[in-house]
Amino acid sequence: MDIKEYFARTSYQGSYNKLDLATLTDILQHHIRAVPFENLSIHCGECVELDLEAAYNKIVRKKRGGWCMENNQLLSWVLKTVGYDVTLLGAKVYVPEYDMYAPAMDHLLLKVVLGGKSYIVDGAFGMACQMWEPMELISGTDQPQTPGVFRFLEKSGVWYLEKVKRRQYTPDQSVSASHNLEEEGCRPIYLFTLQPRDIEEFRACNTRLQTKHASLFVSKSICSLQTTNGIRALVGWKFTEMKYNYKDNMDLVEIRILADEEIEKTLKEKFSITLDNKLVPINRSRPHPSELF
């Protein structure tokens, strides 16, 4: 594994000799704009491996994306290699359909200590809840970013991440009405503690999320990528492009339902992904997450 090969993959050409917040932010932004958050392996008959070298080969050499245990593990290696103080943390993701957090740890994120301050760095949440900048670990303070206003709330040692969403404008109302665009307001994302984690603690989670019927990742094929001004996402056959703050504190959302024969071309043109095996798209309703455990 070669750090220069990784930076070539993300088109990062800046210096990484100075370990400051600006460099950390730049590395994160290049990652999320080059490496999709995706679970397509599961729907191509492949297994998502937890090991770092497997993630490196998949993301860097095969120019694929991955989910949190691949993306953030790789990002942790990158940041440690250039000299940052990095700790793995575990989170429980909020499930909007059931207004609850996952019963057990199902997300990997990073804590970086820099200049005596702690920051949360997460390069692998995807979709419209993806942070674009490291977030200082302070409770109750709004931290505005291009995607929206993020903030942490801390209660009895448990930290909650939430995002204030903007209004959304969708030109094709016939499509949006049937595809559940989120309303504006406050959106819980996940909760976590500051207990340091080892990657081995995620092995059971990595298996569970790609095998259990109730897993979001089994019930939906997902690929999302951050752009310079928004996101693009493919969930099943639904392709969405969002432009942040299009006008008057409003996001522009354009949705198109693809035909089967358009999937491969869209993945290549919009996400720079070429799959080894045939993708079987899926977007079905998810059973209650308690069935995962």
C-alpha positions, 0 to 999 in steps of 0.5 A: 500500500502506497500513500502516493497511490492513494492520493493519485486515486483521490486527485489530491495534490496538496502538501501533507507535511503540515498537519493542520485543519485545512490539510485534514479538510482537504484530504477528506473532501478529495476522498468523498468526491472521488470515492463513492459510498456504495454497497454494490458488491453485495448485489454483484454476488461478492463479499465485502471484506473487512481487512485494510488491504482488501479495502485498499485494493478495491478502492485505490486499485480497482477504483471502486467505493465502499461502505463505512468499514472500508472507506473510513478504515482506509481513511484512518490508515491515510491520516495515520500514515501522514501523521495525524492522531486518529482513533476509531469510534463506533456509532449506531445509525438513526433509522427514520422509518422507525424513529429509532437508533440501531440496537447495536453498533453499525457504523465506523467513524474517526476521531482526530485530535489536532492542536488540543481539540478533538474532531470527528472525521467521517468520510463514509456516511454518504447521501445528503447526511455526509459531512464535508468538513471535520466537525469539532467535538463540542456540544450544542454548537451549530457547525454550518457546512455546504450540505447544511448545518450540523451539530453535536449534542452530548448527554451523559457521555453519549454524543448525537450527530444531527443535521438541519435540512433545507427546503427542497425544490423538485421540478418534476413533482410527479416523480418526487411525490412517489419517492419520499423526499425528506421534509425540512427540519432537524434530522438525527444521523447517529449516536456514538461514544468516545470509547476507542474501538479496534477494527476487529470489533466490527467484524460481526457487524460487517457480516451482519449488514451484508447477510441479514434480510433486515439490513438496509444494505441487503434491501437496497443497492446504493451508490452515492458520491459528493460533488463540488456543489451537491450529491448524486446517488443511485438507489436501486433504479432511482438516480438523484442529483442534488444541488445544495443551496440552489436558491433561497436556502433551498436544495434542487433535487432532480430524480430520474428512474432508470431502465435496466440497460441504463444502470451500467452506463450511469455507474461509469459516467456518474460515479466512475465505477466499472463492476467486474460482475453483473449488478442486480439492482434492488430497492425494497422496503426494509423490515424492522431493524430489530430483525437484524439482531 
